[in-house]
């Protein structure tokens, strides 16, 4: 089987070397770029199936790179970010990045996120039926089956679940979700989303077969200060590695 190709973009040579070694030892083919401009060149010649990029870089930062890649294709993008670059991280997710990992991070966490993004097929956004984890959604009939039983949702709850199911595992910011469900009127009203998320959770997280298994939400997971992540099978990928990569 052909190795999956991953483009790593980071201006810290030590981190780039560790990432290359870890990814290659896991069977991936890896190319390295030290900034966004070089990454665009490598993108065309290497044709990666996933991009891992730092955000703070010279010449062209990770935000501009994310925007440029989204014009070229829909491959998964994982951004790396130090804690004090939260606004930039959120902006990158708003621009179309799929996931983020905060430095310092563990290699096993990174590898789990990579596996998760690569094994999820690109969703047909025009599909009228969606089978995703524990959910089956028939859009034309406005019907949802959850773990084999009918799930009765309001129109807005249904719209939110459909949007989640079309972007499984991706970190979706408050801004993206508000605009997707309410359009422009929702952009300045985050309370709309909080109420709707709470309503949807009551119907899926509080189901008898789910509620007693975990205190934390299993399907609609919080990404603090950023947004939410939908895990359609109710199971997250991996745990952070205690041996963390730090940003010098």
C-alpha positions as CSV (number, residue, x, y, z in Angstrom):
1,X,0.0,0.0,0.0
2,X,1.3,3.4,-0.9
3,X,2.4,5.6,2.0
4,X,0.3,8.6,2.8
5,X,2.1,11.9,2.1
6,X,2.3,14.6,4.8
7,X,3.7,18.1,4.4
8,X,5.1,19.6,7.6
9,X,5.6,23.3,7.8
10,X,7.5,24.8,10.7
11,X,10.4,27.3,11.0
12,X,11.8,25.5,14.0
13,X,14.3,23.0,12.6
14,X,14.3,20.9,15.8
15,X,10.5,20.5,15.8
16,X,10.5,19.8,12.0
17,X,13.1,17.0,12.5
18,X,11.2,15.4,15.3
19,X,8.0,15.5,13.4
20,X,9.6,14.0,10.3
21,X,11.2,11.2,12.3
22,X,8.0,10.4,14.2
23,X,5.8,10.4,11.1
24,X,8.2,8.4,9.0
25,X,8.5,5.8,11.7
26,X,4.7,5.5,11.5
27,X,4.8,4.8,7.8
28,X,4.2,8.2,6.3
29,X,6.1,9.9,3.5
30,X,7.1,13.4,4.7
31,X,8.2,16.6,3.1
32,X,9.4,19.7,5.1
33,X,8.9,23.4,4.5
34,X,10.2,26.2,6.7
35,X,7.6,28.8,5.8
36,X,4.4,29.3,3.9
37,X,5.9,30.3,0.6
38,X,8.1,27.3,0.5
39,X,5.1,25.2,1.5
40,X,3.1,26.3,-1.5
41,X,6.0,25.2,-3.8
42,X,6.2,21.8,-2.0
43,X,2.4,21.5,-2.1
44,X,2.4,21.4,-5.9
45,X,5.4,19.1,-6.3
46,X,4.8,16.7,-3.4
47,X,1.0,16.6,-3.6
48,X,0.4,15.9,0.1
49,X,-2.7,14.3,1.5
50,X,-2.5,16.2,4.8
51,X,-0.7,19.4,5.9
52,X,0.6,20.1,9.4
53,X,1.6,23.8,9.8
54,X,2.8,26.1,12.5
55,X,1.1,29.5,12.6
56,X,3.8,31.9,13.5
57,X,6.3,31.8,10.6
58,X,8.2,34.4,8.5
59,X,7.4,35.5,5.0
60,X,4.0,33.7,4.9
61,X,2.4,32.6,8.2
62,X,0.2,29.6,8.8
63,X,-2.9,31.7,8.5
64,X,-2.1,32.9,5.0
65,X,-1.0,29.3,4.1
66,X,-4.3,27.9,5.3
67,X,-6.2,30.3,3.2
68,X,-4.0,29.6,0.1
69,X,-4.3,25.8,0.5
70,X,-8.1,26.0,0.8
71,X,-8.2,27.6,-2.7
72,X,-6.2,24.7,-4.0
73,X,-8.1,21.8,-2.4
74,X,-9.9,20.3,0.5
75,X,-7.1,18.2,2.1
76,X,-7.0,18.1,5.9
77,X,-5.0,20.9,7.7
78,X,-3.8,20.6,11.3
79,X,-2.4,23.8,12.8
80,X,0.2,23.9,15.6
81,X,-0.1,26.9,17.9
82,X,1.5,28.2,21.1
83,X,-1.0,29.2,23.8
84,X,-0.5,33.0,23.3
85,X,-1.6,32.9,19.7
86,X,-5.3,32.0,20.4
87,X,-6.8,34.6,18.2
88,X,-4.6,33.5,15.2
89,X,-5.6,29.9,15.9
90,X,-9.3,30.7,15.9
91,X,-8.8,32.7,12.7
92,X,-7.0,29.7,11.0
93,X,-9.9,27.5,12.0
94,X,-12.4,30.1,10.6
95,X,-10.4,30.1,7.4
96,X,-10.8,26.3,7.0
97,X,-8.2,24.5,9.1
98,X,-9.6,21.2,10.3
99,X,-7.9,20.8,13.7
100,X,-5.3,22.4,16.0
101,X,-2.8,21.2,18.5
102,X,-1.4,23.5,21.2
103,X,2.4,23.5,21.9
104,X,3.8,21.7,23.8
105,X,2.1,18.6,22.6
106,X,2.7,14.9,22.7
107,X,3.7,12.9,19.6
108,X,1.1,10.2,20.3
109,X,-1.6,12.9,20.4
110,X,-0.4,14.3,17.0
111,X,-0.3,10.8,15.5
112,X,-3.8,10.1,16.7
113,X,-5.1,13.4,15.1
114,X,-3.3,12.6,11.9
115,X,-4.8,9.1,11.7
116,X,-8.3,10.5,12.5
117,X,-8.1,13.1,9.7
118,X,-6.7,10.7,7.1
119,X,-9.2,7.9,7.7
120,X,-12.2,10.1,7.5
121,X,-13.3,10.3,3.8
122,X,-14.1,13.7,2.4
123,X,-17.8,14.2,3.0
124,X,-20.1,14.9,0.1
125,X,-21.6,18.2,1.2
126,X,-24.5,17.7,-1.2
127,X,-25.5,14.2,0.0
128,X,-29.1,13.8,1.0
129,X,-28.4,10.9,3.3
130,X,-25.6,10.8,5.8
131,X,-24.4,7.7,7.7
132,X,-21.9,8.9,10.4
133,X,-21.0,6.9,13.5
134,X,-24.1,6.3,15.6
135,X,-26.2,8.6,13.4
136,X,-28.1,8.1,10.2
137,X,-29.7,11.2,8.7
138,X,-32.2,11.4,5.9
139,X,-32.3,15.1,4.9
140,X,-35.3,15.0,2.6
141,X,-37.4,13.2,5.1
142,X,-36.0,15.3,8.0
143,X,-35.5,12.1,9.9
144,X,-32.6,11.0,12.2
145,X,-31.8,7.6,13.6
146,X,-29.5,7.6,16.6
147,X,-28.1,4.2,17.7
148,X,-31.1,2.5,16.1
149,X,-33.9,4.6,17.5
150,X,-35.7,7.6,16.1
151,X,-34.4,11.0,17.3
152,X,-37.0,13.8,17.2
153,X,-35.3,17.2,16.6
154,X,-36.6,20.8,16.0
155,X,-35.6,22.3,12.7
156,X,-32.6,24.2,14.1
157,X,-31.4,21.2,16.0
158,X,-31.7,19.2,12.8
159,X,-29.7,21.8,10.9
160,X,-27.0,21.8,13.5
161,X,-26.7,18.0,13.6
162,X,-26.5,17.9,9.7
163,X,-23.7,20.5,9.7
164,X,-21.8,18.6,12.4
165,X,-22.3,15.3,10.5
166,X,-20.9,16.8,7.4
167,X,-17.7,17.9,9.3
168,X,-17.0,15.0,11.6
169,X,-13.9,15.4,13.9
170,X,-13.3,18.9,12.7
171,X,-13.0,21.8,15.2
172,X,-15.8,24.1,14.3
173,X,-15.6,27.7,15.7
174,X,-18.5,29.6,17.2
175,X,-18.4,31.9,14.2
176,X,-18.6,29.1,11.6
177,X,-21.5,27.4,13.4
178,X,-23.4,30.6,14.0
179,X,-23.1,31.6,10.3
180,X,-24.0,28.1,9.1
181,X,-27.2,27.9,11.1
182,X,-28.5,31.5,11.3
183,X,-26.6,33.3,8.5
184,X,-25.5,36.9,9.1
185,X,-28.1,37.5,11.9
186,X,-26.3,34.9,14.0
187,X,-22.8,36.3,13.8
188,X,-23.1,38.5,16.9
189,X,-25.3,36.3,19.0
190,X,-23.2,33.5,20.6
191,X,-26.0,32.8,23.1
192,X,-28.1,31.4,20.2
193,X,-25.5,28.6,19.8
194,X,-25.1,27.9,23.5
195,X,-28.8,27.3,23.8
196,X,-29.1,25.2,20.7
197,X,-26.1,23.0,21.7
198,X,-27.6,22.5,25.1
199,X,-30.9,21.4,23.5
200,X,-29.2,19.0,21.1
201,X,-27.1,17.5,23.9
202,X,-30.2,16.8,26.0
203,X,-31.5,14.6,23.3
204,X,-28.3,12.7,22.4
205,X,-26.0,12.9,25.5
206,X,-28.8,12.2,28.0
207,X,-30.1,9.1,26.2
208,X,-30.3,6.2,28.7
209,X,-27.6,4.2,26.9
210,X,-25.2,7.2,26.9
211,X,-25.8,9.3,30.0
212,X,-24.4,6.9,32.6
213,X,-21.2,6.1,30.7
214,X,-19.4,9.5,31.0
215,X,-19.8,12.8,32.7
216,X,-18.4,14.7,29.8
217,X,-20.2,15.0,26.5
218,X,-19.3,12.2,24.1
219,X,-20.7,13.5,20.8
220,X,-20.7,17.3,20.9
221,X,-17.4,18.1,22.6
222,X,-16.3,21.5,23.9
223,X,-13.2,23.2,22.5
224,X,-12.8,25.8,25.2
225,X,-13.0,29.4,24.0
226,X,-13.0,28.2,20.4
227,X,-16.1,26.1,19.5
228,X,-17.1,22.4,19.3
229,X,-16.0,19.1,17.8
230,X,-18.5,16.4,16.7
231,X,-17.4,12.8,17.3
232,X,-20.1,10.7,15.6
233,X,-19.1,7.5,17.2
234,X,-18.8,9.0,20.7
235,X,-15.2,8.0,21.1
236,X,-12.2,10.5,20.9
237,X,-8.9,9.5,19.4
238,X,-6.1,8.7,21.8
239,X,-4.7,10.5,24.8
240,X,-2.0,13.2,25.0
241,X,1.5,11.8,25.3
242,X,3.3,12.9,28.5
243,X,6.5,13.4,26.5
244,X,5.7,16.7,25.0
245,X,7.3,18.7,22.2
246,X,7.9,22.3,23.4
247,X,8.4,25.5,21.5
248,X,11.8,27.0,22.1
